[in-house]
């Protein structure tokens, strides 16, 4: 399946799940306030559980401990072993995470996505630029999510290489689709017309390309990445104009990211 079709399939699944919910579950979509209030955890991305549902308590303990070691050791088995020790478990306990380092990457993706809802009001309140429109709020939330990578940005090319391995592509695209859906939801996008797909699909591609751009950005405060993000959002007229970027993102498995891992002795 082509990457763009895989992402559209994931978005279609999310949309069907949303529409299948009883009216009481998502009646908040019909409010037309400029900035709807955050809602309880159960709504997140409509069919996706909170972090507690993604990882069981033992996995959560290992991953939370390991995550602190990512800046120094990367998204690696060694970081997972350190996390197991901090949780009071034997190194072999990392076998409870059969996806290995990808589990740690997914932990980052899920927790950073979930953090947007908790911080949304504060993000808009502290922003000097006006965020009175949905597009402005989409840009601000997308930038906030990119900033969530700043402490692991020097490790993210390695993470992208792991995410682009065939066995991890479906879950990686799934998380990308969930992120785009979450950003639009938190921005107050209540549209239910066909643009539901194009806006989320387009944002997925723009986010992926901005994330990739950020890994090589050495400007103060990643200012060049934000300018890149803003240009791409301004240019976005249709999904077809952006689908190439997810192909670029996935092609990491055949380029720099894999070479970085191989140089460290990782067998791919």
N, C-alpha and C positions, 0 to 999 in steps of 0.2 A: 504494500500500500504506500502511495506517495506520501511524504510528510505532510503536505498541505491537506490532503484528503483525510489523513489520520487525525489531524487536529480538528477539522470540520466535523468528523464523526464524533469526536469527544464532545465538542460543543453541542452537537445535535442531541447527544445523550443527556447532557446537562439541561438543555432546554425542555426535552420531553419530561425529565424528572420534575422540573419546575412546574410545568403545566399540569402534571398529574397530581400535584399536591392539592389537598382540599383548600377551598378558598380561605378558610380561617388561618391556614398555615402561612400564606403569603399575601394576606390582604394589605399589608403595608406597601405593596408595590403600587397600589392605586392612590396613595396619598400624593399630593402634588405640592408639598412644602419644599422650599428651596434646599433645605438640608435636613432630611428625615433623621430622626433619632436612631442611634444604634439599637439593635434588637438582640434578643437572647442568642446564645451560641448555636442553637439547633438549626438556624436558618442557613448557616454558612455554606455558600455555593450549592445550596439546595439538596444535594445528595451526598455531601462529603462530611464525615464526622470531624469533631475537634481533635487536636493532637492526642488527647487521652484515648480516643478511639482508634487512632492509627497505630499507636505503640502500647503494648501492655506495660504494667508498672516496672517489671525488670528491664525491659528494653529501654523504657524511658530513663531509668536510673543510669544505665550504661551510656546511653546517647548524650544525656545531659552532662555527664562527667567528661565524656570524650570531646564534646563540642568545645569545651574550654581549651583543649589542646590543639585545635585545628590551626590557629594562626602559626603555631610553631611547627607542627608535625603534618599538617595537611589533612585531607579527608582520607585517612589511611587506616590500615589494620592496626598499626601501632597506636594511633590515637584511640581506637576502640579498646585496645588492651589496657591503656591507661585509664580509660573511663570505667572499665570493669573493676580495676583495682580500687578506684575511688569509691565505687559502689559496694566495696567489701566482698567482691566476687573473684573467683579465679579467672585467669586469662582465658581459659577454655570456654568461659561463659559467653564469649563473643560468638560462639557457634549458634547461640540463640538468634543471631541476626544473619540469616543465610545469605542475604544480599551484600553482606560485608560493608565496605566503605560507602556503597550507594545508600545504605540505610542512614548513614550519618549525613549525607547530602540531602536526602529526603527530609530528615529531621530539620535541617536548616530551611528548606523550602516551605515546609508546613508551618513551622513556628514563626517565620518571617511573614508569611501570608496572614496568619491569624493575628499577628501583632497590629496589622493595619486597622482592624475594627476597634481595638482597644484604644488606639492613639488618634483615631480620626478627628474627633472634635478638637483635641489639642493641636494637631497638625494645622488645621484650618485657622484656629485662633492665633497661632504664633506666626502665621505667614503674612508678610507685609503685602504681598500681591493679592489682589481681589480674587476670591474663589467662589463667585456668585453663580457661575454657570457650570453645567455638567462637564464640558470639555476642560475648563480650568481645574476642576476638582480631579478629573481623571489624570491630568498632567501632574498635579501636585502629589497624588497618591502613588502614581507610577514612580515618580522621583523618590518618594519616601521609601518605596520598596527597593529601589536600586541602592539607596544609601544603606539599606540593611546588609548589603554585601561588602561594605567598605572594610570591615575588620578581617574579611577573608578574601578580599579581592586579589591579593597576591597568590592565592591558592585556587582561584576560581577556574583558571584554564585547565588545571588538573581535574577539577570537578566536572567541567564540561566534557572532557574526554571520556570520563566514566559514564556520564549521562548519555553520551552519544553511542555507547556500545549497544548493539542490537537488542540485547536482553533487557536493557533499561530504557530504551526509547519510548515504549508505550507509557510507562509510569512518568517519564520526564514530560512527555506531551500532556499527559493528564494533569500534572501539576501546573503546567503553563496555562492550560485552559481554565483551571480553577482560579488561578491568579487573575487572569483577565476578567473573569466573571465577578470575582470579589471586588476588584477595583471599580468596575462599572456599578455594581450594587452599592458600594459605600459612597460613590459619587452621586447617588440619587438618580441614576438612570432608570426611568420607569417604562421605557418604550417596550412594546410587545409586537412590533412589526418586524418585517424581514431584516431590518438593520440590526436586530439583536445579534445575528450571526456575524455580519460583516464588521460591526464595531468590535466585538470580542475577538474575532479572528485577526483583524487588523492590529489590535492592541497586542495580541500575543506575539505577532511577528516583530512589531516595533520594540516591545520589551526585550525579546530575544536578541535583536541586533544591538540594542543599547547596552545590554548586559555584556555582550561580547566586546563592544567598543570600549567599555569601562575597564576591561582587563588590561588595556594598553594605555590608559589615560593617566598621565603624570601631572596634570594641571592642578592648581590649588583647589581643594574642595571638590574635585572632579567636575569643575565648571564646564569643560569641553564636552563631557558626557551629557550634562543637562542641556547644553545648547544643541547637541546632536538629537536628543530625545525631542526637544521642542520643534526642531526642524522636521523630523519624521512625522510627528503628530500633525503639524501644519500641512504637510504634503499628503497625508493619508486621505485618499479619495475613495479607494475601494480596496477590498481584500487582495485583488489580483495584483495590485501594485506593491504588495509587501510579502507575498508568499515566498519569494526567493530567499528571504532572510532566515527562515527556519531551516531551509536546505543548507544554507551557509553554516548555521549553528550545528546542525547534525553532522556536517562534513568534518567537524573537528576530529572525529575518530580517525580520519585519514591524514591529518595534518599536524599542526604544532602541538596540540594537547597530548596526543598519543606519543609523540616524540619526547615530550617532557617526562611522561611516565616511564617510557622505555629507558631513558637516560638514568632513571633511578632504579632500574632493575625490575620494573613491573612487567610481567609477561602478558602481552595483549596480542 
